[in-house]
């Protein structure tokens, strides 16, 4: 029997205050923005961001105080000043970036202007008639007008670009023309008026009548810091927003020139220096200041200042915000003093977390356990700081005082009516909101163990899974029993029950955190069924189970999402390959449309059942972080979904989810041939030896580039569609011909883009060109004519020719004998191949007949026998699969269709791991396997899968042909710029006459004196071809009876050596 321990007076008061008087303090909660930050560590040339711009192709251009960066979501291309190169930018201190109608990128710096053309050429403009004629090198802003004119504002005047003369001309240079010649900013409104912000006021130029309106912010019209205009932004509603140095944020009606001060609250009144302004697609105003990023509604009803929080890695990276931009997909980029912060203003998710500077926040941000009771109070458990109660209606929070619960390390929270059940590392707590009492259940009074894994309430019964098994508590009588006998009877790991669920038909489902799988228990029929990997589960480690309205169970596991059709027993599983952001799923709940929502180690994912696709959310969508926790998911009565992670609690309303319906086209980044970069627009005709081609591409969707998938194929070859996550493809040893590379992208929301394609041609070698064929034809004609003239002389040479013919016939006989020998070798090859195929097939067929016979005779087969028979079937099926794969790969290689996946790899580590993977095989045979690298590491360009395949083939052969007590040794050396790998054994050896033929799949070495160890003969053939594709070489040294040594030589850079 359990006991009820009444709290002392102090604890009762605490509980009363906690539950009933939870209305005194405002809660620390946000419908928060989560920032994804980019710094110099990710590849930026420098952290102080002066300008951001997205061009027509989708690249993000980033101007810093030390270089210009072009970003495609995967890598940065840096542009720097180099006094030794004419094709470099004029200065590294970037101020402004713009693109004109010819797709030239204009870059303003503190030392002039640079123009980067589409072809990559750079032209610089500075002061002086010979250098570009700009009025001053210190550039403040660049404006490309709606009619294509390029204007440059400097600290000493305004300039317009003369395209015909390729130089700048100064305009409005008189003192009386503008309020001041120190020009900070430029912009154009929808009426095509040009607005010029200076150090002493604002100017509006009417381009139709050439009138200039001078607008001062102070009435005396005298030079004043408050008249300094630092930033301009034109909205679509007819207002120009003005950022000033001392006068805060203003806006002007472009038709009336009426100025209005946009006031901020008292707490933000010090934000007088406005550096930049943006009005986003949702109508929100964003203001860059030295004290954070300020969000304003145009009507003044909403105001929020986002600042850096040292304890929150997803907060604004720096309070000193300098520039802001919204890209074509709606993401907002903020340039700051120490890097870039990116966020999505559309998707805002409610978040609760711990704030070390605010006592009225959660006790900890590491969430374990979530439950919302009938009164709408949210009970939130933490990993080590106890539990919290959130009252969203009143906007308040209260932390349960330490010492009230059996342990502050919370494992699970659930409830029913007035009872709240909290499982911890040291027992179970039952809080009754009505009686104000807490009951403790521990090992001392009936629990099997104090460590609570999960809790499930079924009417008046409470199922409690612990490390010692599963207890059942009668909540009315407090009687405690357990179901361990049932679990032990079916060999279910009782100590590792991770979840308990009861479906609509009254069947209980138990998930295990080990290899126990998923167990169904029918309490009516007493039938127990166990589902595991053999039945189609992706893994036997279960975390969570929920049922939809179509009698399907959705199962969260450590390796993907599983869908079990209870009527058919069929299981379908989904992993990263189908679009999940991560295979580790902590919890799953269903929304109002029966779509599963999952928390993972890489964000939250929704599976759209209707469209059969995953929609993924990450930090940019406002999540507490990308990593979530187990036992921390819940759906409340409003249909909201609550997920807890390592940095707080998120509440999501599925109806408010904003997903991308449109998607940009994939852009071709660059094309490199044998390491030389070519531009997309150029005539892509390559020589016959220019047949190693790398194509880089990107989707200009920067929300989560890690989740973008690319689907591509190469038309003109036998290539089919491939899906990858990387943004580049490499083709090697392409045959001459016309090719078309086609690529599509699937974004974070599962939407596929249109096709993007690029054509290129590899010309045949000169001796196969059209001109060469014409020459060949002319030569043939000349030969025919010449032979006709010599017909008479041929009669005299008949005797001599007859003798020569006899000699030729003897040569032909030799060749014929070689052909016969080759046919014999082929016949032997196919006989061996047939034997290799027949052996596993016979074993599979014999095992099947044995099982069928036992079954027909009604004999029961033990689980050990079944596992033994299955292992035979599995082993021989895998043997068949490997053999067929070898045949296919050999054909691909010989036909030139085999594609390598070239990347940088540590060849020492790769060879060691490959060789040591066969250590068990060597040990079983009593052979000593030695791996002896002479170098610690060496990075080369190679295909890790195929090199692993070669090493495994050679080491396996060495073990196969070495008797017990022998030795197999693998040595790795560095020889110049090459790597030399030696694999030697003390086996039977190979006669010298077979040293070359062993690499031909139609030749095998037959042991004439010992036991025949036949095989398909494909291993060495494939190894030889793979090494050749890597521009390497392989050879053998061996004497019969003295062992064998294979030597592989691989270049450090296969492209360079080629």
Phi, psi and omega in degrees: 000142175279163176240160180248119180256117179282144180286153172289172187302317183298313181293323178299316178300318180299315180296317178301313179298318184298316187267318187264331185249035185275062185216025186252338187230139181285142185277152174269090181222150180221146158271082205271159168262137176247128184259135170259124190253143177238129181231186179298335179293333179272357175126355176299144179291332180195157190275337184277109187265121181262332180203153178227139181207138174251125183273183186292337178273348179105354176296147172260120178263132186234118177262128180238178176280359178214059174121158177256137182237139171244124190240136179242013181096345182240321183209160179256134169255124186257139174245127181226159175284133177222109185295344179270356181238130176286337182263056176223160182289160189288333181202155178273346181270096188272137179247318186213148180225132177214159176241134178267184185287347177264011180066023170279142176262121178261130184237116176267135182229180177281359182225033177124191183238141174240142175244120179257112182281169180300328182276004176092355179284144184242131176239133182251146181231128180225184176297151178101141185296333180272348186251359180131347170066027177283146188290331179203142183288337184278096185271136179252327183202156175230136178232127170257113186285170182295337177262014171093002179286146178250116178249141179233122175262133182236180176287355178215063170115168182252139184231148175237140183277129175260105186294324182295321181266353182051054178202168179261153175231134180281139178231158179050052187270347180287151179299328183279348183290319183232165178296333177193152179271354174276100189259117180272320190209155181223147173199168181231134180268181185289344175270008180069020171283142177262128180251132183235117176265130183237182178286353181215057174116181186240143180234136178240117182257119175277110186287347179277310181254003177066012177288147178238120174264125177260124185241122178252146180274341176249152187287329185283350178056027175258156179308127186207137179304329182289348176269359182284119180263117184260331182213147178230143174215127180261123176265175183278351184268000177097026177236145171253125179267135188240127172258127184244168179279328185227357188244011177072213184257129179234162169219147184233137173286121186291342179271324184253348184062019180282131183264137176229129177279126178269101186286150174242166183292166182301324183291340179246020187292342181281358184277063183276332183269103181260118185269326183202156183222146174216137170250114188279179184293344178267358179091006178276145178261129179242129187237125178272126179226177177278357182237026177125181178258121185260128175255130181229146166268149184296332180277356177083005183276345181229138178206130179212134180253120179262128183230166176288135175240113186304332182273355184240108182290347180255019173270175176306134189291332179205147177286338180276091181266137191239329182207160184209146183207144172250125183278180188291342178260007173096353177289144178254131180251129181242120176271131183232185181290337185236013179150198184243137172245132183240137177209162178253113184286347184277316184267105180241125185245134178294137182222141171237135178208176178274137176238112183298343180261005181221114180294339185266046174231182179299150181292335177203153179269354179270105191267131173225100177106122178221136175205138174247123185276183185294339180267004179085005177281134179261122178262122186238119176266155178237170184293322184213004184242031173078202185243159180228156176235127181248128173252099184288329181296316182266355177069041183225164183219155173212134176270131176292126186297141179298143180100344179284319180271165180296336180198147176272000176267098188275138178250323186198145175225134173208183181185172176203132182054238183269356183266131173245125182252123182237115177266139182229185176286347185228037175128178184247138180242134178240109180260124176257114183293334184279315183270350180063033180240156175238131175252139181249133176241121182221183178298330183291333184235031168131337179291150178288331178199154181281339183279112184268129178265313180202162181225139175222129181258124178234091182068236180271357181258139179241117178270128183234113178270128181233181176289347180255002181132196185247119174267154172235120182252127171279110186292343179273318184258348183065017174287141182240127174231187177209164181245026182297327179299317179297316182294319181291327180300324181257016177056039177270130182294092188297334184280353187232037176283117186262337179205151177227134182213143177242123183275183185293339181268004179085012180270133178271139178238125180244127175256147180245153180266003177244214183271020183282340179078207182247131185242130173253134180234115177269108185292339180277310183268353182063019181274134179240131178230138181247127176255134177216196184299330179295334180269000177115355177296144179291334176201164178267002182262107187256141179244326189199148180222140175211152184247137176266183184279004177248021178064028173260140173262130174257124191240118175274130183227177176283356178217068172097179180260136180241142177241117182252118173277111186294332182285319183262342184077004182283138180241130173245135177239151182236135180228193179302330181296330179269358176123356175299143178288336181199147184280341179275112181250125182270325182204154177222134174225161182252139178272190185293344177255014180065027173272131178288136171246134186231143170259137186224189174272006178217048177100192180250143182230137173248130175263113178282101186297321184295316183260002175054052179212158179262139173243121190248140178243145177222197185302323181298336178277000178104009180291155179299336180172180178272342183258128180246177185238161176285159178057032184222057175215147184197145172244125183271181185292341178274355182090002177286150182247131182247129177231139177245143181225206184273354182227025176132189183245133175248141173240123185239132170262110184303333180290339182264004182292128177257122179239159181279122175265331178256156181216141178289167174275152176292137179253139174281123182279294174202165181235126178240136180240118184052035177089355179261128184276132175245152178272149185299319187287345184284165177290108187269070174251122186243157177287168184296329180271358175267065190242013171251107192239130175246128180243123176254145182210168179201153173259121181286056175233107192261013183295313179201084185295337179293337183262000178283134176247146179242138178243124187217162170203163179246105177285144186104350174234184179271020183289147175245181181289137176235150177241129180220165173257343179284163183251030176209153180225139178238129175247135180239148175054045177290140178283156177302143180156177177264131184233153174224115178271125183239133181219144174228165180231150173242119186276187185298335180263011177079014181269134181263139181276172172287168181286143168239136183223158176215137183257143172209163184226137172250115183285151177289164176296161188304327183283356174246009181284168179297320180297319180295323179296321177298317179297319178300318181297317179297320179296318180297317179298316181298321180296318180299314179299315181297321180292324178298323180289338183257013183298323183293322181288342181292328181300326181287339184261011184298318181298314180296320181293327179297318178296317178298323179296319178300317178296321179295322178297323177295320176297317179298325178297320177298315179296321180297320178297321177296321178296317178299317179298320179297318178297321177299317179298319178297317179300316178299319179300312182289330175295314179298318180297318178298318178298317179297323178285319186290324184301305179294328178296318178297319179294318178297315182293319180295318179297318179298317180295322180296314181294318180298317180296317178297320181292318180295329181274003176073015180277134180282134181257126181290160180296328179294318178296316179302314180298322178296313179297319180296323180296323176298311180299316182295315182299315184284331174295316178297324179297316176299315183298317179297318181298314181294319178300320179297318179298314181297313182296322178298317179296317179300315182296314182294333179269000177077021183253008182274127185251129175270149174254089189276127173212172177281131180219151173280104186293331180294312179297319183297315181292318180300312182296321181295314182292316183289343177294345180255015183295322179297319179298317180295316180299316181300329183267357179076033182247137178277121179254119182243128174244115188232089176281133177276348179232152183282320179202156178201118181265126177227168174271121180197171171264109187299324182296314185285326176294319175302319181298317181296313183298316180298318178302311185291316180294320179298317178297320180299316178295319184299321186256020175242132182281166179305137182090356180279187184220141173236128185234135178241123182238139179236124181232160171252121181239098185065234176265008182253164174245130180248124181244124181244129178236111185236155178217171178250032185277207190287337179083172182226133178296149185298330183292344179259003188298327180269326186285342183294340180273001177261127185294344180266011177231130176229149177274122180258125178285104186284341188247348182233195181291135179284128177246078185282157175205184182286340180079011185268336188302309182289328177298311180297317180301314180301314182295318181297317179297320178297319179297332177274011180062031179250193178215156179220139176212166186237144173233124184195149169233145182300124178084000183240013178091178186220145173229121173261135179240126177247133175240120181241136177284152176295321179228103184297332181285317182296314181296327181291000000 
